[in-house]
Amino acid sequence: SLNLANQIGTVASIITVGAFIPQSVKILRQGDAHAVSLRMYLLLVTASSLWIWFGFVIASIPVIATNIICLLLQLSTLGLKARTLLRKR
């Protein structure tokens, strides 16, 4: 049952990361994050950080790994958003 739970968690992790990749690649290729919602990405960074903490509490590698990858993608998008906002000034 624990093995099945880890397998389900792994599949869910792959889908979650896969959902972020197209948007992140598009933003990185274009170098423009004008259309990105700053509030949404700040909330996503907060959520991923909390999920990482939760993953450590329950000792779940799929939860930890997925959210570290998502956090890195979110932070790169936020960095581009910050650069976009600074260019406007």
PDB file of N, CA, C and O in Angstrom:
ATOM      1  N   SER A   1       0.826  -1.197   0.000  1.00  0.00           N
ATOM      2  CA  SER A   1       0.000   0.000   0.000  1.00  0.00           C
ATOM      3  C   SER A   1       0.870   1.259   0.000  1.00  0.00           C
ATOM      4  O   SER A   1       0.558   2.225  -0.697  1.00  0.00           O
ATOM      5  N   LEU A   2       1.966   1.255   0.783  1.00  0.00           N
ATOM      6  CA  LEU A   2       2.881   2.398   0.781  1.00  0.00           C
ATOM      7  C   LEU A   2       3.583   2.506  -0.563  1.00  0.00           C
ATOM      8  O   LEU A   2       3.811   3.608  -1.060  1.00  0.00           O
ATOM      9  N   ASN A   3       3.929   1.355  -1.158  1.00  0.00           N
ATOM     10  CA  ASN A   3       4.559   1.358  -2.470  1.00  0.00           C
ATOM     11  C   ASN A   3       3.602   1.933  -3.519  1.00  0.00           C
ATOM     12  O   ASN A   3       4.022   2.713  -4.374  1.00  0.00           O
ATOM     13  N   LEU A   4       2.328   1.556  -3.461  1.00  0.00           N
ATOM     14  CA  LEU A   4       1.332   2.086  -4.382  1.00  0.00           C
ATOM     15  C   LEU A   4       1.184   3.594  -4.196  1.00  0.00           C
ATOM     16  O   LEU A   4       1.077   4.336  -5.173  1.00  0.00           O
ATOM     17  N   ALA A   5       1.179   4.042  -2.953  1.00  0.00           N
ATOM     18  CA  ALA A   5       1.064   5.470  -2.671  1.00  0.00           C
ATOM     19  C   ALA A   5       2.248   6.227  -3.267  1.00  0.00           C
ATOM     20  O   ALA A   5       2.069   7.303  -3.837  1.00  0.00           O
ATOM     21  N   ASN A   6       3.447   5.679  -3.142  1.00  0.00           N
ATOM     22  CA  ASN A   6       4.629   6.319  -3.726  1.00  0.00           C
ATOM     23  C   ASN A   6       4.560   6.332  -5.247  1.00  0.00           C
ATOM     24  O   ASN A   6       4.981   7.302  -5.877  1.00  0.00           O
ATOM     25  N   GLN A   7       4.038   5.275  -5.840  1.00  0.00           N
ATOM     26  CA  GLN A   7       3.898   5.237  -7.296  1.00  0.00           C
ATOM     27  C   GLN A   7       2.894   6.289  -7.773  1.00  0.00           C
ATOM     28  O   GLN A   7       3.132   6.981  -8.764  1.00  0.00           O
ATOM     29  N   ILE A   8       1.783   6.401  -7.067  1.00  0.00           N
ATOM     30  CA  ILE A   8       0.787   7.417  -7.409  1.00  0.00           C
ATOM     31  C   ILE A   8       1.389   8.805  -7.229  1.00  0.00           C
ATOM     32  O   ILE A   8       1.189   9.684  -8.067  1.00  0.00           O
ATOM     33  N   GLY A   9       2.120   9.004  -6.145  1.00  0.00           N
ATOM     34  CA  GLY A   9       2.780  10.286  -5.891  1.00  0.00           C
ATOM     35  C   GLY A   9       3.795  10.626  -6.974  1.00  0.00           C
ATOM     36  O   GLY A   9       3.925  11.786  -7.364  1.00  0.00           O
ATOM     37  N   THR A  10       4.502   9.635  -7.451  1.00  0.00           N
ATOM     38  CA  THR A  10       5.483   9.861  -8.508  1.00  0.00           C
ATOM     39  C   THR A  10       4.807  10.265  -9.814  1.00  0.00           C
ATOM     40  O   THR A  10       5.260  11.190 -10.489  1.00  0.00           O
ATOM     41  N   VAL A  11       3.737   9.583 -10.165  1.00  0.00           N
ATOM     42  CA  VAL A  11       2.994   9.937 -11.386  1.00  0.00           C
ATOM     43  C   VAL A  11       2.422  11.353 -11.256  1.00  0.00           C
ATOM     44  O   VAL A  11       2.521  12.152 -12.187  1.00  0.00           O
ATOM     45  N   ALA A  12       1.836  11.656 -10.118  1.00  0.00           N
ATOM     46  CA  ALA A  12       1.288  12.996  -9.887  1.00  0.00           C
ATOM     47  C   ALA A  12       2.392  14.047  -9.966  1.00  0.00           C
ATOM     48  O   ALA A  12       2.171  15.143 -10.481  1.00  0.00           O
ATOM     49  N   SER A  13       3.571  13.717  -9.462  1.00  0.00           N
ATOM     50  CA  SER A  13       4.705  14.632  -9.509  1.00  0.00           C
ATOM     51  C   SER A  13       5.123  14.931 -10.939  1.00  0.00           C
ATOM     52  O   SER A  13       5.373  16.083 -11.294  1.00  0.00           O
ATOM     53  N   ILE A  14       5.197  13.898 -11.750  1.00  0.00           N
ATOM     54  CA  ILE A  14       5.589  14.075 -13.147  1.00  0.00           C
ATOM     55  C   ILE A  14       4.574  14.959 -13.876  1.00  0.00           C
ATOM     56  O   ILE A  14       4.952  15.825 -14.665  1.00  0.00           O
ATOM     57  N   ILE A  15       3.306  14.742 -13.613  1.00  0.00           N
ATOM     58  CA  ILE A  15       2.267  15.556 -14.244  1.00  0.00           C
ATOM     59  C   ILE A  15       2.350  17.003 -13.764  1.00  0.00           C
ATOM     60  O   ILE A  15       2.215  17.927 -14.567  1.00  0.00           O
ATOM     61  N   THR A  16       2.570  17.211 -12.478  1.00  0.00           N
ATOM     62  CA  THR A  16       2.656  18.560 -11.923  1.00  0.00           C
ATOM     63  C   THR A  16       3.819  19.327 -12.522  1.00  0.00           C
ATOM     64  O   THR A  16       3.653  20.464 -12.965  1.00  0.00           O
ATOM     65  N   VAL A  17       4.989  18.717 -12.539  1.00  0.00           N
ATOM     66  CA  VAL A  17       6.156  19.377 -13.122  1.00  0.00           C
ATOM     67  C   VAL A  17       5.922  19.610 -14.615  1.00  0.00           C
ATOM     68  O   VAL A  17       6.245  20.674 -15.143  1.00  0.00           O
ATOM     69  N   GLY A  18       5.361  18.610 -15.285  1.00  0.00           N
ATOM     70  CA  GLY A  18       5.074  18.738 -16.703  1.00  0.00           C
ATOM     71  C   GLY A  18       4.138  19.897 -17.019  1.00  0.00           C
ATOM     72  O   GLY A  18       4.224  20.491 -18.094  1.00  0.00           O
ATOM     73  N   ALA A  19       3.255  20.217 -16.099  1.00  0.00           N
ATOM     74  CA  ALA A  19       2.330  21.327 -16.301  1.00  0.00           C
ATOM     75  C   ALA A  19       3.046  22.677 -16.258  1.00  0.00           C
ATOM     76  O   ALA A  19       2.617  23.617 -16.928  1.00  0.00           O
ATOM     77  N   PHE A  20       4.116  22.789 -15.493  1.00  0.00           N
ATOM     78  CA  PHE A  20       4.857  24.041 -15.381  1.00  0.00           C
ATOM     79  C   PHE A  20       5.845  24.249 -16.526  1.00  0.00           C
ATOM     80  O   PHE A  20       6.141  25.386 -16.892  1.00  0.00           O
ATOM     81  N   ILE A  21       6.346  23.176 -17.080  1.00  0.00           N
ATOM     82  CA  ILE A  21       7.438  23.279 -18.051  1.00  0.00           C
ATOM     83  C   ILE A  21       7.074  24.086 -19.298  1.00  0.00           C
ATOM     84  O   ILE A  21       7.853  24.962 -19.675  1.00  0.00           O
ATOM     85  N   PRO A  22       5.938  23.848 -19.962  1.00  0.00           N
ATOM     86  CA  PRO A  22       5.663  24.630 -21.184  1.00  0.00           C
ATOM     87  C   PRO A  22       5.646  26.141 -20.950  1.00  0.00           C
ATOM     88  O   PRO A  22       6.209  26.898 -21.741  1.00  0.00           O
ATOM     89  N   GLN A  23       5.006  26.576 -19.876  1.00  0.00           N
ATOM     90  CA  GLN A  23       4.959  28.011 -19.590  1.00  0.00           C
ATOM     91  C   GLN A  23       6.346  28.548 -19.264  1.00  0.00           C
ATOM     92  O   GLN A  23       6.717  29.627 -19.726  1.00  0.00           O
ATOM     93  N   SER A  24       7.107  27.812 -18.481  1.00  0.00           N
ATOM     94  CA  SER A  24       8.451  28.252 -18.124  1.00  0.00           C
ATOM     95  C   SER A  24       9.352  28.343 -19.353  1.00  0.00           C
ATOM     96  O   SER A  24      10.104  29.306 -19.500  1.00  0.00           O
ATOM     97  N   VAL A  25       9.280  27.349 -20.230  1.00  0.00           N
ATOM     98  CA  VAL A  25      10.099  27.357 -21.453  1.00  0.00           C
ATOM     99  C   VAL A  25       9.709  28.539 -22.337  1.00  0.00           C
ATOM    100  O   VAL A  25      10.574  29.224 -22.883  1.00  0.00           O
ATOM    101  N   LYS A  26       8.408  28.774 -22.476  1.00  0.00           N
ATOM    102  CA  LYS A  26       7.945  29.897 -23.299  1.00  0.00           C
ATOM    103  C   LYS A  26       8.475  31.220 -22.759  1.00  0.00           C
ATOM    104  O   LYS A  26       8.956  32.057 -23.524  1.00  0.00           O
ATOM    105  N   ILE A  27       8.390  31.410 -21.456  1.00  0.00           N
ATOM    106  CA  ILE A  27       8.854  32.652 -20.837  1.00  0.00           C
ATOM    107  C   ILE A  27      10.368  32.787 -20.998  1.00  0.00           C
ATOM    108  O   ILE A  27      10.866  33.869 -21.305  1.00  0.00           O
ATOM    109  N   LEU A  28      11.097  31.692 -20.791  1.00  0.00           N
ATOM    110  CA  LEU A  28      12.554  31.746 -20.927  1.00  0.00           C
ATOM    111  C   LEU A  28      12.973  32.032 -22.365  1.00  0.00           C
ATOM    112  O   LEU A  28      13.905  32.804 -22.591  1.00  0.00           O
ATOM    113  N   ARG A  29      12.305  31.425 -23.335  1.00  0.00           N
ATOM    114  CA  ARG A  29      12.629  31.665 -24.752  1.00  0.00           C
ATOM    115  C   ARG A  29      12.340  33.101 -25.161  1.00  0.00           C
ATOM    116  O   ARG A  29      13.137  33.729 -25.859  1.00  0.00           O
ATOM    117  N   GLN A  30      11.207  33.612 -24.726  1.00  0.00           N
ATOM    118  CA  GLN A  30      10.819  34.966 -25.097  1.00  0.00           C
ATOM    119  C   GLN A  30      11.534  36.020 -24.258  1.00  0.00           C
ATOM    120  O   GLN A  30      11.686  37.167 -24.681  1.00  0.00           O
ATOM    121  N   GLY A  31      11.970  35.618 -23.065  1.00  0.00           N
ATOM    122  CA  GLY A  31      12.628  36.571 -22.176  1.00  0.00           C
ATOM    123  C   GLY A  31      11.684  37.644 -21.664  1.00  0.00           C
ATOM    124  O   GLY A  31      12.124  38.699 -21.209  1.00  0.00           O
ATOM    125  N   ASP A  32      10.391  37.376 -21.738  1.00  0.00           N
ATOM    126  CA  ASP A  32       9.403  38.359 -21.333  1.00  0.00           C
ATOM    127  C   ASP A  32       8.347  37.694 -20.453  1.00  0.00           C
ATOM    128  O   ASP A  32       7.718  36.714 -20.852  1.00  0.00           O
ATOM    129  N   ALA A  33       8.166  38.230 -19.276  1.00  0.00           N
ATOM    130  CA  ALA A  33       7.185  37.688 -18.343  1.00  0.00           C
ATOM    131  C   ALA A  33       6.098  38.723 -18.048  1.00  0.00           C
ATOM    132  O   ALA A  33       5.489  38.718 -16.978  1.00  0.00           O
ATOM    133  N   HIS A  34       5.868  39.609 -19.019  1.00  0.00           N
ATOM    134  CA  HIS A  34       4.889  40.683 -18.829  1.00  0.00           C
ATOM    135  C   HIS A  34       3.509  40.150 -18.441  1.00  0.00           C
ATOM    136  O   HIS A  34       2.860  40.700 -17.551  1.00  0.00           O
ATOM    137  N   ALA A  35       3.063  39.092 -19.099  1.00  0.00           N
ATOM    138  CA  ALA A  35       1.713  38.574 -18.870  1.00  0.00           C
ATOM    139  C   ALA A  35       1.586  37.716 -17.614  1.00  0.00           C
ATOM    140  O   ALA A  35       0.481  37.313 -17.252  1.00  0.00           O
ATOM    141  N   VAL A  36       2.687  37.439 -16.956  1.00  0.00           N
ATOM    142  CA  VAL A  36       2.678  36.586 -15.770  1.00  0.00           C
ATOM    143  C   VAL A  36       2.136  37.361 -14.577  1.00  0.00           C
ATOM    144  O   VAL A  36       2.513  38.511 -14.351  1.00  0.00           O
ATOM    145  N   SER A  37       1.258  36.733 -13.822  1.00  0.00           N
ATOM    146  CA  SER A  37       0.712  37.348 -12.616  1.00  0.00           C
ATOM    147  C   SER A  37       1.716  37.215 -11.472  1.00  0.00           C
ATOM    148  O   SER A  37       2.041  36.110 -11.038  1.00  0.00           O
ATOM    149  N   LEU A  38       2.196  38.348 -10.997  1.00  0.00           N
ATOM    150  CA  LEU A  38       3.154  38.366  -9.891  1.00  0.00           C
ATOM    151  C   LEU A  38       2.545  37.748  -8.638  1.00  0.00           C
ATOM    152  O   LEU A  38       3.195  36.952  -7.961  1.00  0.00           O
ATOM    153  N   ARG A  39       1.319  38.104  -8.329  1.00  0.00           N
ATOM    154  CA  ARG A  39       0.655  37.563  -7.131  1.00  0.00           C
ATOM    155  C   ARG A  39       0.523  36.046  -7.198  1.00  0.00           C
ATOM    156  O   ARG A  39       0.765  35.344  -6.216  1.00  0.00           O
ATOM    157  N   MET A  40       0.132  35.550  -8.377  1.00  0.00           N
ATOM    158  CA  MET A  40      -0.045  34.106  -8.512  1.00  0.00           C
ATOM    159  C   MET A  40       1.281  33.384  -8.280  1.00  0.00           C
ATOM    160  O   MET A  40       1.326  32.377  -7.573  1.00  0.00           O
ATOM    161  N   TYR A  41       2.359  33.895  -8.874  1.00  0.00           N
ATOM    162  CA  TYR A  41       3.645  33.219  -8.710  1.00  0.00           C
ATOM    163  C   TYR A  41       4.183  33.345  -7.289  1.00  0.00           C
ATOM    164  O   TYR A  41       4.864  32.439  -6.807  1.00  0.00           O
ATOM    165  N   LEU A  42       3.890  34.445  -6.617  1.00  0.00           N
ATOM    166  CA  LEU A  42       4.282  34.555  -5.204  1.00  0.00           C
ATOM    167  C   LEU A  42       3.522  33.524  -4.373  1.00  0.00           C
ATOM    168  O   LEU A  42       4.089  32.909  -3.470  1.00  0.00           O
ATOM    169  N   LEU A  43       2.246  33.336  -4.678  1.00  0.00           N
ATOM    170  CA  LEU A  43       1.467  32.309  -3.978  1.00  0.00           C
ATOM    171  C   LEU A  43       1.981  30.907  -4.302  1.00  0.00           C
ATOM    172  O   LEU A  43       2.058  30.057  -3.416  1.00  0.00           O
ATOM    173  N   LEU A  44       2.332  30.661  -5.562  1.00  0.00           N
ATOM    174  CA  LEU A  44       2.864  29.352  -5.941  1.00  0.00           C
ATOM    175  C   LEU A  44       4.189  29.064  -5.247  1.00  0.00           C
ATOM    176  O   LEU A  44       4.427  27.940  -4.805  1.00  0.00           O
ATOM    177  N   VAL A  45       5.056  30.076  -5.147  1.00  0.00           N
ATOM    178  CA  VAL A  45       6.328  29.899  -4.438  1.00  0.00           C
ATOM    179  C   VAL A  45       6.071  29.571  -2.977  1.00  0.00           C
ATOM    180  O   VAL A  45       6.720  28.693  -2.409  1.00  0.00           O
ATOM    181  N   THR A  46       5.132  30.271  -2.375  1.00  0.00           N
ATOM    182  CA  THR A  46       4.780  29.993  -0.976  1.00  0.00           C
ATOM    183  C   THR A  46       4.241  28.578  -0.827  1.00  0.00           C
ATOM    184  O   THR A  46       4.637  27.847   0.080  1.00  0.00           O
ATOM    185  N   ALA A  47       3.329  28.193  -1.728  1.00  0.00           N
ATOM    186  CA  ALA A  47       2.743  26.852  -1.657  1.00  0.00           C
ATOM    187  C   ALA A  47       3.797  25.771  -1.851  1.00  0.00           C
ATOM    188  O   ALA A  47       3.827  24.798  -1.098  1.00  0.00           O
ATOM    189  N   SER A  48       4.661  25.928  -2.848  1.00  0.00           N
ATOM    190  CA  SER A  48       5.710  24.923  -3.083  1.00  0.00           C
ATOM    191  C   SER A  48       6.645  24.816  -1.887  1.00  0.00           C
ATOM    192  O   SER A  48       7.063  23.718  -1.518  1.00  0.00           O
ATOM    193  N   SER A  49       6.973  25.951  -1.281  1.00  0.00           N
ATOM    194  CA  SER A  49       7.839  25.940  -0.094  1.00  0.00           C
ATOM    195  C   SER A  49       7.177  25.171   1.050  1.00  0.00           C
ATOM    196  O   SER A  49       7.829  24.384   1.735  1.00  0.00           O
ATOM    197  N   LEU A  50       5.896  25.403   1.248  1.00  0.00           N
ATOM    198  CA  LEU A  50       5.176  24.681   2.297  1.00  0.00           C
ATOM    199  C   LEU A  50       5.074  23.186   1.974  1.00  0.00           C
ATOM    200  O   LEU A  50       5.183  22.353   2.873  1.00  0.00           O
ATOM    201  N   TRP A  51       4.867  22.842   0.702  1.00  0.00           N
ATOM    202  CA  TRP A  51       4.825  21.436   0.310  1.00  0.00           C
ATOM    203  C   TRP A  51       6.172  20.754   0.550  1.00  0.00           C
ATOM    204  O   TRP A  51       6.223  19.595   0.960  1.00  0.00           O
ATOM    205  N   ILE A  52       7.255  21.478   0.295  1.00  0.00           N
ATOM    206  CA  ILE A  52       8.585  20.907   0.566  1.00  0.00           C
ATOM    207  C   ILE A  52       8.719  20.619   2.056  1.00  0.00           C
ATOM    208  O   ILE A  52       9.161  19.540   2.449  1.00  0.00           O
ATOM    209  N   TRP A  53       8.340  21.577   2.873  1.00  0.00           N
ATOM    210  CA  TRP A  53       8.397  21.385   4.324  1.00  0.00           C
ATOM    211  C   TRP A  53       7.538  20.186   4.723  1.00  0.00           C
ATOM    212  O   TRP A  53       7.980  19.334   5.493  1.00  0.00           O
ATOM    213  N   PHE A  54       6.320  20.121   4.205  1.00  0.00           N
ATOM    214  CA  PHE A  54       5.424  19.004   4.480  1.00  0.00           C
ATOM    215  C   PHE A  54       6.056  17.680   4.037  1.00  0.00           C
ATOM    216  O   PHE A  54       5.974  16.677   4.746  1.00  0.00           O
ATOM    217  N   GLY A  55       6.677  17.688   2.875  1.00  0.00           N
ATOM    218  CA  GLY A  55       7.345  16.479   2.377  1.00  0.00           C
ATOM    219  C   GLY A  55       8.411  15.977   3.336  1.00  0.00           C
ATOM    220  O   GLY A  55       8.553  14.771   3.538  1.00  0.00           O
ATOM    221  N   PHE A  56       9.160  16.903   3.926  1.00  0.00           N
ATOM    222  CA  PHE A  56      10.154  16.493   4.925  1.00  0.00           C
ATOM    223  C   PHE A  56       9.488  15.934   6.172  1.00  0.00           C
ATOM    224  O   PHE A  56       9.957  14.955   6.751  1.00  0.00           O
ATOM    225  N   VAL A  57       8.391  16.563   6.582  1.00  0.00           N
ATOM    226  CA  VAL A  57       7.678  16.104   7.781  1.00  0.00           C
ATOM    227  C   VAL A  57       7.176  14.672   7.601  1.00  0.00           C
ATOM    228  O   VAL A  57       7.269  13.856   8.518  1.00  0.00           O
ATOM    229  N   ILE A  58       6.641  14.370   6.410  1.00  0.00           N
ATOM    230  CA  ILE A  58       6.115  13.017   6.176  1.00  0.00           C
ATOM    231  C   ILE A  58       7.131  12.104   5.488  1.00  0.00           C
ATOM    232  O   ILE A  58       6.830  10.952   5.174  1.00  0.00           O
ATOM    233  N   ALA A  59       8.331  12.629   5.258  1.00  0.00           N
ATOM    234  CA  ALA A  59       9.419  11.864   4.629  1.00  0.00           C
ATOM    235  C   ALA A  59       9.010  11.288   3.271  1.00  0.00           C
ATOM    236  O   ALA A  59       9.158  10.092   3.019  1.00  0.00           O
ATOM    237  N   SER A  60       8.495  12.160   2.408  1.00  0.00           N
ATOM    238  CA  SER A  60       8.039  11.734   1.084  1.00  0.00           C
ATOM    239  C   SER A  60       8.928  12.336  -0.004  1.00  0.00           C
ATOM    240  O   SER A  60       8.865  13.533  -0.285  1.00  0.00           O
ATOM    241  N   ILE A  61       9.742  11.498  -0.600  1.00  0.00           N
ATOM    242  CA  ILE A  61      10.632  11.945  -1.674  1.00  0.00           C
ATOM    243  C   ILE A  61       9.842  12.520  -2.858  1.00  0.00           C
ATOM    244  O   ILE A  61      10.232  13.566  -3.377  1.00  0.00           O
ATOM    245  N   PRO A  62       8.740  11.880  -3.314  1.00  0.00           N
ATOM    246  CA  PRO A  62       8.002  12.481  -4.436  1.00  0.00           C
ATOM    247  C   PRO A  62       7.496  13.898  -4.140  1.00  0.00           C
ATOM    248  O   PRO A  62       7.559  14.769  -5.007  1.00  0.00           O
ATOM    249  N   VAL A  63       7.007  14.127  -2.948  1.00  0.00           N
ATOM    250  CA  VAL A  63       6.512  15.459  -2.580  1.00  0.00           C
ATOM    251  C   VAL A  63       7.665  16.457  -2.550  1.00  0.00           C
ATOM    252  O   VAL A  63       7.539  17.568  -3.065  1.00  0.00           O
ATOM    253  N   ILE A  64       8.767  16.073  -1.958  1.00  0.00           N
ATOM    254  CA  ILE A  64       9.921  16.961  -1.849  1.00  0.00           C
ATOM    255  C   ILE A  64      10.496  17.270  -3.232  1.00  0.00           C
ATOM    256  O   ILE A  64      10.685  18.435  -3.581  1.00  0.00           O
ATOM    257  N   ALA A  65      10.771  16.238  -4.011  1.00  0.00           N
ATOM    258  CA  ALA A  65      11.412  16.422  -5.320  1.00  0.00           C
ATOM    259  C   ALA A  65      10.542  17.241  -6.266  1.00  0.00           C
ATOM    260  O   ALA A  65      11.030  18.156  -6.930  1.00  0.00           O
ATOM    261  N   THR A  66       9.274  16.916  -6.326  1.00  0.00           N
ATOM    262  CA  THR A  66       8.369  17.642  -7.219  1.00  0.00           C
ATOM    263  C   THR A  66       8.346  19.117  -6.897  1.00  0.00           C
ATOM    264  O   THR A  66       8.438  19.963  -7.787  1.00  0.00           O
ATOM    265  N   ASN A  67       8.224  19.415  -5.632  1.00  0.00           N
ATOM    266  CA  ASN A  67       8.081  20.808  -5.244  1.00  0.00           C
ATOM    267  C   ASN A  67       9.384  21.578  -5.309  1.00  0.00           C
ATOM    268  O   ASN A  67       9.361  22.797  -5.479  1.00  0.00           O
ATOM    269  N   ILE A  68      10.510  20.915  -5.180  1.00  0.00           N
ATOM    270  CA  ILE A  68      11.792  21.592  -5.406  1.00  0.00           C
ATOM    271  C   ILE A  68      11.904  21.975  -6.879  1.00  0.00           C
ATOM    272  O   ILE A  68      12.301  23.095  -7.202  1.00  0.00           O
ATOM    273  N   ILE A  69      11.556  21.050  -7.772  1.00  0.00           N
ATOM    274  CA  ILE A  69      11.610  21.353  -9.205  1.00  0.00           C
ATOM    275  C   ILE A  69      10.633  22.476  -9.553  1.00  0.00           C
ATOM    276  O   ILE A  69      10.984  23.409 -10.275  1.00  0.00           O
ATOM    277  N   CYS A  70       9.411  22.382  -9.037  1.00  0.00           N
ATOM    278  CA  CYS A  70       8.420  23.431  -9.290  1.00  0.00           C
ATOM    279  C   CYS A  70       8.892  24.771  -8.731  1.00  0.00           C
ATOM    280  O   CYS A  70       8.731  25.808  -9.374  1.00  0.00           O
ATOM    281  N   LEU A  71       9.469  24.746  -7.548  1.00  0.00           N
ATOM    282  CA  LEU A  71       9.963  25.980  -6.938  1.00  0.00           C
ATOM    283  C   LEU A  71      11.044  26.619  -7.802  1.00  0.00           C
ATOM    284  O   LEU A  71      11.056  27.838  -7.976  1.00  0.00           O
ATOM    285  N   LEU A  72      11.948  25.813  -8.341  1.00  0.00           N
ATOM    286  CA  LEU A  72      13.003  26.353  -9.205  1.00  0.00           C
ATOM    287  C   LEU A  72      12.404  26.979 -10.470  1.00  0.00           C
ATOM    288  O   LEU A  72      12.836  28.050 -10.894  1.00  0.00           O
ATOM    289  N   LEU A  73      11.422  26.321 -11.064  1.00  0.00           N
ATOM    290  CA  LEU A  73      10.752  26.882 -12.244  1.00  0.00           C
ATOM    291  C   LEU A  73      10.020  28.177 -11.890  1.00  0.00           C
ATOM    292  O   LEU A  73      10.061  29.148 -12.645  1.00  0.00           O
ATOM    293  N   GLN A  74       9.356  28.184 -10.748  1.00  0.00           N
ATOM    294  CA  GLN A  74       8.623  29.376 -10.315  1.00  0.00           C
ATOM    295  C   GLN A  74       9.574  30.538 -10.029  1.00  0.00           C
ATOM    296  O   GLN A  74       9.290  31.681 -10.384  1.00  0.00           O
ATOM    297  N   LEU A  75      10.700  30.240  -9.388  1.00  0.00           N
ATOM    298  CA  LEU A  75      11.664  31.297  -9.080  1.00  0.00           C
ATOM    299  C   LEU A  75      12.302  31.859 -10.344  1.00  0.00           C
ATOM    300  O   LEU A  75      12.572  33.058 -10.419  1.00  0.00           O
ATOM    301  N   SER A  76      12.544  31.010 -11.335  1.00  0.00           N
ATOM    302  CA  SER A  76      13.097  31.526 -12.592  1.00  0.00           C
ATOM    303  C   SER A  76      12.079  32.432 -13.279  1.00  0.00           C
ATOM    304  O   SER A  76      12.448  33.458 -13.851  1.00  0.00           O
ATOM    305  N   THR A  77      10.818  32.064 -13.226  1.00  0.00           N
ATOM    306  CA  THR A  77       9.773  32.906 -13.798  1.00  0.00           C
ATOM    307  C   THR A  77       9.665  34.220 -13.037  1.00  0.00           C
ATOM    308  O   THR A  77       9.513  35.279 -13.644  1.00  0.00           O
ATOM    309  N   LEU A  78       9.742  34.158 -11.715  1.00  0.00           N
ATOM    310  CA  LEU A  78       9.706  35.393 -10.916  1.00  0.00           C
ATOM    311  C   LEU A  78      10.894  36.289 -11.219  1.00  0.00           C
ATOM    312  O   LEU A  78      10.762  37.512 -11.258  1.00  0.00           O
ATOM    313  N   GLY A  79      12.047  35.684 -11.431  1.00  0.00           N
ATOM    314  CA  GLY A  79      13.227  36.468 -11.790  1.00  0.00           C
ATOM    315  C   GLY A  79      13.015  37.206 -13.101  1.00  0.00           C
ATOM    316  O   GLY A  79      13.366  38.380 -13.218  1.00  0.00           O
ATOM    317  N   LEU A  80      12.445  36.524 -14.086  1.00  0.00           N
ATOM    318  CA  LEU A  80      12.152  37.177 -15.358  1.00  0.00           C
ATOM    319  C   LEU A  80      11.067  38.236 -15.206  1.00  0.00           C
ATOM    320  O   LEU A  80      11.110  39.273 -15.867  1.00  0.00           O
ATOM    321  N   LYS A  81      10.103  37.975 -14.342  1.00  0.00           N
ATOM    322  CA  LYS A  81       9.055  38.968 -14.080  1.00  0.00           C
ATOM    323  C   LYS A  81       9.669  40.215 -13.455  1.00  0.00           C
ATOM    324  O   LYS A  81       9.322  41.335 -13.831  1.00  0.00           O
ATOM    325  N   ALA A  82      10.573  40.026 -12.508  1.00  0.00           N
ATOM    326  CA  ALA A  82      11.245  41.154 -11.871  1.00  0.00           C
ATOM    327  C   ALA A  82      12.032  41.955 -12.915  1.00  0.00           C
ATOM    328  O   ALA A  82      12.002  43.185 -12.917  1.00  0.00           O
ATOM    329  N   ARG A  83      12.730  41.247 -13.791  1.00  0.00           N
ATOM    330  CA  ARG A  83      13.501  41.916 -14.851  1.00  0.00           C
ATOM    331  C   ARG A  83      12.572  42.697 -15.777  1.00  0.00           C
ATOM    332  O   ARG A  83      12.888  43.816 -16.180  1.00  0.00           O
ATOM    333  N   THR A  84      11.429  42.108 -16.113  1.00  0.00           N
ATOM    334  CA  THR A  84      10.447  42.777 -16.962  1.00  0.00           C
ATOM    335  C   THR A  84       9.928  44.048 -16.287  1.00  0.00           C
ATOM    336  O   THR A  84       9.792  45.087 -16.932  1.00  0.00           O
ATOM    337  N   LEU A  85       9.640  43.961 -14.993  1.00  0.00           N
ATOM    338  CA  LEU A  85       9.132  45.119 -14.262  1.00  0.00           C
ATOM    339  C   LEU A  85      10.195  46.216 -14.163  1.00  0.00           C
ATOM    340  O   LEU A  85       9.875  47.401 -14.257  1.00  0.00           O
ATOM    341  N   LEU A  86      11.451  45.824 -13.975  1.00  0.00           N
ATOM    342  CA  LEU A  86      12.525  46.814 -13.874  1.00  0.00           C
ATOM    343  C   LEU A  86      12.780  47.514 -15.209  1.00  0.00           C
ATOM    344  O   LEU A  86      13.142  48.690 -15.242  1.00  0.00           O
ATOM    345  N   ARG A  87      12.589  46.787 -16.300  1.00  0.00           N
ATOM    346  CA  ARG A  87      12.764  47.383 -17.641  1.00  0.00           C
ATOM    347  C   ARG A  87      11.714  48.447 -17.906  1.00  0.00           C
ATOM    348  O   ARG A  87      11.969  49.413 -18.624  1.00  0.00           O
ATOM    349  N   LYS A  88      10.537  48.272 -17.329  1.00  0.00           N
ATOM    350  CA  LYS A  88       9.444  49.228 -17.535  1.00  0.00           C
ATOM    351  C   LYS A  88       9.763  50.589 -16.937  1.00  0.00           C
ATOM    352  O   LYS A  88       9.291  51.619 -17.418  1.00  0.00           O
ATOM    353  N   ARG A  89      10.557  50.582 -15.899  1.00  0.00           N
ATOM    354  CA  ARG A  89      10.851  51.832 -15.184  1.00  0.00           C
ATOM    355  C   ARG A  89      11.765  52.651 -15.970  1.00  0.00           C
ATOM    356  O   ARG A  89      12.137  53.745 -15.543  1.00  0.00           O
TER     357      ARG A  89
END
